[in-house]
Amino acid sequence: MIRTLAITRSHEVVTGIPLEKIQPEDYAWMWVDFNAPTPKESALLTTYFHFHPLAVEDCLHVLQRPKLDYYDELQFFVLHALNPDTLHVEEVDLFLGQNLIVSFHIKELQEVDEAWTEIIQHAHDRKIWSRGPVSCAYNVMDKLVDKYFPSVFSIEDELAELENRGSTESVEDLMNQVFDLRGRLLKLRRTVVPMRDLMYRIVNSQHVQSNNEHKVYFGDIYDHLLKLTDMIEADREMTADLRDSYISLNSNRMNSIMKTLTVITTVFMPLTLIAGIYGMNFANMPELAWKFGYPAVLLLMFVLGGGMVLWFLKRGWFK
């Protein structure tokens, strides 16, 4: 589907204009959105708008890394939208000209719809009108970045809950949850960091924004991405600390179990030796004919085992 939005020179909004009926000289600027387009509609990037073949190729062959390319008087942006449920990214492409912005995305995106609605609602604002296509580009980027925060906040909540459950769940389950969180944080980092680098380039580019006001708006998005990066790195450090803590806890538990088994084995070693000696049943063993031999051996084994246990207790081996 292709939808159009045009701002007249009298600050009025006109939507739904067919491409073949658009007269650029009648409007201050316009926004054309390729929303989940068909192959026939996608071909209009070349046949109608005559965009650079490399830019069109980047649109049709997803998924590209976030970037900014310059083509004569046109800037081409590759942006990433984040699915908060799966953390998979969807590509959003923007062609930004002096009086035109064209957005292209394979799937319908809530962020683009919200930016579209906001432009319509605030088109009467002269500041929005005067900034032209740059305001659309800013709105789309701002909506995309704002959608990153819920995913990061969700992981932080899970981390806090994981710390509280540390004493009630097995180490294996906790470790699996920690590695799952680290994997999700890695996905987020792969999305946020390239977008941060792209926004840094936009903020410091003289081609995109023509005055300090534009720089302030894009700088605000860059600040959000810096905050997201810091949050992700802090969360990764926290998962690393939790992982090391669980590994240490598991090692301590294993050492305690091994120490207990070692004590039990040590106590039974002399008892096994005595039982083995008198279990050989040789004919010339005097103790076998002694009527007090059996209780004497049991008493010896009891005293020997009890004495070893008391000695181990005194040495603190059971602590």
C-alpha positions as CSV (number, residue, x, y, z in Angstrom):
1,M,0.0,0.0,0.0
2,I,1.2,3.5,-0.8
3,R,-0.2,6.4,1.1
4,T,0.6,10.1,0.6
5,L,0.5,13.1,2.8
6,A,1.0,16.6,1.6
7,I,1.3,20.0,3.3
8,T,-0.1,23.0,1.4
9,R,1.5,26.4,1.6
10,S,-1.5,27.4,3.7
11,H,-0.6,24.8,6.4
12,E,-3.4,22.4,5.4
13,V,-3.0,18.6,5.3
14,V,-4.0,16.7,2.2
15,T,-3.9,12.9,2.2
16,G,-4.6,10.1,-0.2
17,I,-3.5,11.8,-3.3
18,P,-2.6,9.3,-6.1
19,L,1.0,9.6,-7.1
20,E,0.2,10.4,-10.8
21,K,-1.9,13.4,-9.7
22,I,0.6,15.0,-7.4
23,Q,1.9,18.4,-8.6
24,P,4.9,19.2,-6.4
25,E,4.6,22.9,-7.1
26,D,1.2,23.0,-5.4
27,Y,2.5,21.8,-2.0
28,A,5.2,23.0,0.5
29,W,6.3,19.4,1.0
30,M,5.0,15.9,1.0
31,W,5.5,12.4,2.5
32,V,5.0,9.2,0.6
33,D,4.9,6.0,2.6
34,F,5.4,2.6,1.1
35,N,3.6,0.6,3.7
36,A,4.1,-3.2,3.1
37,P,4.2,-2.5,-0.7
38,T,3.6,-5.1,-3.4
39,P,6.4,-5.8,-5.9
40,K,4.6,-3.6,-8.5
41,E,4.5,-0.7,-6.0
42,S,8.1,-1.2,-5.0
43,A,9.1,-0.8,-8.6
44,L,7.9,2.9,-8.4
45,L,11.0,3.7,-6.4
46,T,12.8,3.4,-9.7
47,T,10.2,4.1,-12.4
48,Y,8.5,7.1,-10.7
49,F,11.0,8.6,-8.2
50,H,14.1,7.6,-10.1
51,F,16.1,6.9,-6.9
52,H,19.7,5.7,-7.1
53,P,19.8,2.0,-8.0
54,L,22.0,1.2,-5.0
55,A,19.6,2.8,-2.6
56,V,16.7,0.9,-4.2
57,E,18.7,-2.3,-3.9
58,D,19.2,-1.7,-0.2
59,C,15.5,-1.3,0.2
60,L,14.6,-4.5,-1.5
61,H,17.3,-6.7,0.0
62,V,16.8,-6.6,3.7
63,L,18.4,-6.6,6.3
64,Q,20.9,-3.8,5.9
65,R,23.0,-2.2,8.7
66,P,21.8,1.3,9.8
67,K,23.5,3.8,7.7
68,L,23.3,7.2,5.9
69,D,24.2,7.6,2.2
70,Y,24.2,10.8,0.2
71,Y,22.9,10.9,-3.4
72,D,23.1,14.4,-4.9
73,E,20.4,16.4,-3.1
74,L,18.9,13.3,-1.5
75,Q,19.9,11.6,1.8
76,F,19.1,7.8,2.2
77,F,18.7,6.4,5.7
78,V,18.5,2.8,6.8
79,L,16.9,2.5,10.2
80,H,15.9,-0.4,12.4
81,A,12.5,-1.0,14.2
82,L,12.5,-3.4,17.1
83,N,9.9,-6.1,17.7
84,P,9.5,-6.0,21.6
85,D,8.3,-9.6,21.7
86,T,10.9,-11.4,19.6
87,L,13.6,-8.6,19.6
88,H,13.9,-9.1,15.8
89,V,14.5,-6.0,13.8
90,E,12.6,-4.7,10.8
91,E,14.2,-2.3,8.3
92,V,12.8,1.1,7.7
93,D,14.3,3.1,4.8
94,L,13.9,6.9,4.4
95,F,14.7,9.0,1.3
96,L,15.0,12.6,2.5
97,G,14.9,15.5,0.0
98,Q,14.4,19.2,0.3
99,N,10.6,19.0,-0.2
100,L,10.0,15.3,-0.1
101,I,10.4,12.3,2.2
102,V,9.7,8.7,1.1
103,S,9.5,5.9,3.7
104,F,9.8,2.3,2.7
105,H,9.2,-0.7,5.0
106,I,8.2,-4.3,4.1
107,K,5.9,-4.8,7.1
108,E,3.4,-2.5,8.7
109,L,4.9,-0.7,11.7
110,Q,3.2,1.0,14.5
111,E,6.0,3.5,14.9
112,V,5.6,4.8,11.4
113,D,1.8,4.9,11.8
114,E,2.2,7.0,15.0
115,A,4.6,9.4,13.3
116,W,2.1,9.7,10.4
117,T,-0.7,10.5,12.8
118,E,1.4,13.0,14.7
119,I,2.4,14.9,11.6
120,I,-1.3,15.2,10.6
121,Q,-2.4,16.4,14.0
122,H,0.4,19.0,14.3
123,A,0.6,20.1,10.7
124,H,-0.9,23.5,11.6
125,D,2.1,24.2,13.8
126,R,4.3,26.5,11.8
127,K,7.5,24.9,13.3
128,I,6.4,21.5,12.0
129,W,5.5,23.1,8.7
130,S,8.7,25.1,8.3
131,R,10.9,22.1,9.1
132,G,9.3,20.2,6.3
133,P,10.5,16.6,5.6
134,V,13.1,16.9,8.4
135,S,10.3,16.9,10.9
136,C,9.0,13.6,9.4
137,A,12.4,12.0,9.5
138,Y,12.9,13.1,13.2
139,N,9.4,11.8,14.1
140,V,10.0,8.4,12.6
141,M,13.4,8.1,14.2
142,D,12.1,9.2,17.5
143,K,9.3,6.7,17.5
144,L,11.6,3.9,16.5
145,V,14.0,4.7,19.3
146,D,11.3,5.1,21.9
147,K,10.1,1.6,21.2
148,Y,13.5,0.3,22.3
149,F,13.0,1.3,25.9
150,P,10.2,-1.1,26.9
151,S,12.4,-4.1,25.9
152,V,15.3,-2.9,28.0
153,F,13.0,-2.1,31.0
154,S,11.5,-5.5,30.8
155,I,14.9,-7.2,31.0
156,E,15.9,-5.0,33.9
157,D,12.7,-6.1,35.7
158,E,13.6,-9.7,35.0
159,L,17.1,-9.2,36.4
160,A,15.7,-7.7,39.6
161,E,13.3,-10.6,40.0
162,L,16.0,-13.1,39.3
163,E,18.1,-11.7,42.1
164,N,15.2,-12.2,44.5
165,R,14.7,-15.8,43.4
166,G,18.3,-16.7,43.9
167,S,17.7,-18.7,47.1
168,T,14.6,-20.5,46.0
169,E,15.5,-22.0,42.6
170,S,18.2,-24.5,41.5
171,V,21.5,-23.1,40.2
172,E,20.9,-24.8,36.8
173,D,17.5,-23.0,36.3
174,L,19.0,-19.7,37.4
175,M,22.0,-20.1,35.0
176,N,19.7,-20.9,32.1
177,Q,17.7,-17.7,32.8
178,V,20.9,-15.7,33.1
179,F,22.2,-16.9,29.7
180,D,18.8,-16.3,28.2
181,L,18.9,-12.7,29.4
182,R,22.5,-12.2,28.1
183,G,21.4,-13.5,24.7
184,R,18.5,-11.0,24.6
185,L,20.8,-8.2,25.7
186,L,23.2,-9.1,22.9
187,K,20.3,-8.8,20.4
188,L,19.4,-5.4,21.8
189,R,23.0,-4.3,21.6
190,R,23.3,-5.3,18.0
191,T,20.3,-3.0,17.3
192,V,21.0,0.0,19.5
193,V,24.8,0.4,18.9
194,P,24.5,0.7,15.1
195,M,21.6,3.1,15.5
196,R,23.6,5.2,18.0
197,D,26.5,5.4,15.5
198,L,24.2,6.4,12.7
199,M,22.6,9.1,14.9
200,Y,26.0,10.4,15.8
201,R,26.8,10.8,12.1
202,I,23.5,12.6,11.6
203,V,24.1,15.0,14.4
204,N,27.5,15.9,13.1
205,S,26.4,16.0,9.4
206,Q,26.0,19.3,7.6
207,H,23.9,17.7,4.9
208,V,20.9,16.6,7.0
209,Q,20.2,19.5,9.3
210,S,20.6,23.0,8.1
211,N,20.4,24.8,11.5
212,N,21.0,24.4,15.2
213,E,17.3,23.6,15.8
214,H,17.5,20.5,13.8
215,K,20.7,19.5,15.5
216,V,19.0,19.8,18.9
217,Y,16.2,17.5,17.9
218,F,18.4,14.8,16.4
219,G,20.8,15.2,19.4
220,D,17.9,14.4,21.7
221,I,17.5,11.0,19.9
222,Y,21.2,10.5,20.1
223,D,21.1,11.1,23.9
224,H,18.3,8.4,24.2
225,L,20.5,5.9,22.3
226,L,23.4,6.7,24.6
227,K,21.2,6.1,27.6
228,L,20.0,2.8,26.1
229,T,23.6,1.7,25.4
230,D,24.6,2.5,29.0
231,M,21.6,0.6,30.4
232,I,22.4,-2.5,28.2
233,E,26.1,-2.5,29.2
234,A,25.1,-2.2,32.9
235,D,22.6,-5.1,32.5
236,R,25.3,-7.2,30.8
237,E,27.7,-6.5,33.7
238,M,24.9,-7.5,36.1
239,T,24.3,-10.8,34.3
240,A,28.0,-11.4,34.4
241,D,28.1,-10.8,38.1
242,L,25.1,-13.1,38.6
243,R,26.7,-15.8,36.5
244,D,29.9,-15.7,38.5
245,S,27.9,-15.7,41.7
246,Y,25.9,-18.8,40.7
247,I,29.1,-20.5,39.5
248,S,30.8,-19.8,42.8
249,L,27.7,-21.0,44.7
250,N,27.5,-24.2,42.7
251,S,31.2,-24.8,43.3
252,N,30.8,-24.3,47.0
253,R,27.8,-26.6,47.1
254,M,29.8,-29.2,45.2
255,N,32.8,-28.8,47.5
256,S,30.5,-29.3,50.5
257,I,29.0,-32.4,49.0
258,M,32.4,-33.8,48.2
259,K,33.7,-33.0,51.7
260,T,30.7,-34.9,53.2
261,L,31.2,-37.9,51.0
262,T,35.0,-37.9,51.8
263,V,34.3,-37.9,55.5
264,I,31.8,-40.7,55.2
265,T,34.3,-42.7,53.1
266,T,37.1,-42.1,55.5
267,V,35.0,-43.2,58.5
268,F,34.0,-46.5,56.7
269,M,37.5,-47.3,55.4
270,P,38.9,-48.9,58.7
271,L,35.5,-50.5,59.3
272,T,35.6,-52.1,55.9
273,L,39.1,-53.3,56.5
274,I,38.1,-55.0,59.8
275,A,35.0,-56.5,58.2
276,G,37.1,-57.7,55.3
277,I,39.7,-59.4,57.5
278,Y,37.2,-61.3,59.5
279,G,35.2,-62.2,56.4
280,M,38.0,-64.3,54.9
281,N,37.0,-67.4,57.0
282,F,40.4,-69.0,57.3
283,A,40.5,-72.1,59.5
284,N,43.3,-70.9,61.8
285,M,41.8,-67.6,62.9
286,P,41.6,-67.8,66.8
287,E,39.0,-65.0,67.0
288,L,36.5,-67.0,65.1
289,A,36.2,-69.6,67.9
290,W,36.0,-67.0,70.7
291,K,32.5,-66.6,71.9
292,F,33.0,-62.8,72.6
293,G,34.6,-62.2,69.2
294,Y,31.6,-60.9,67.4
295,P,30.5,-58.3,70.0
296,A,34.1,-57.3,70.5
297,V,34.6,-56.6,66.8
298,L,31.3,-54.7,66.7
299,L,32.4,-52.7,69.7
300,L,35.8,-52.0,68.1
301,M,34.2,-50.8,64.9
302,F,31.7,-48.6,66.8
303,V,34.4,-47.0,68.9
304,L,36.7,-46.5,65.9
305,G,34.0,-45.0,63.8
306,G,32.6,-42.8,66.6
307,G,36.1,-41.6,67.5
308,M,36.8,-40.6,63.9
309,V,33.5,-38.7,63.7
310,L,34.3,-36.8,66.9
311,W,37.8,-36.0,65.7
312,F,36.4,-34.7,62.4
313,L,33.9,-32.6,64.3
314,K,36.6,-31.1,66.4
315,R,38.6,-30.2,63.3
316,G,35.5,-28.5,61.8
317,W,35.1,-30.7,58.8
318,F,31.3,-30.8,59.1
319,K,31.0,-27.0,59.0
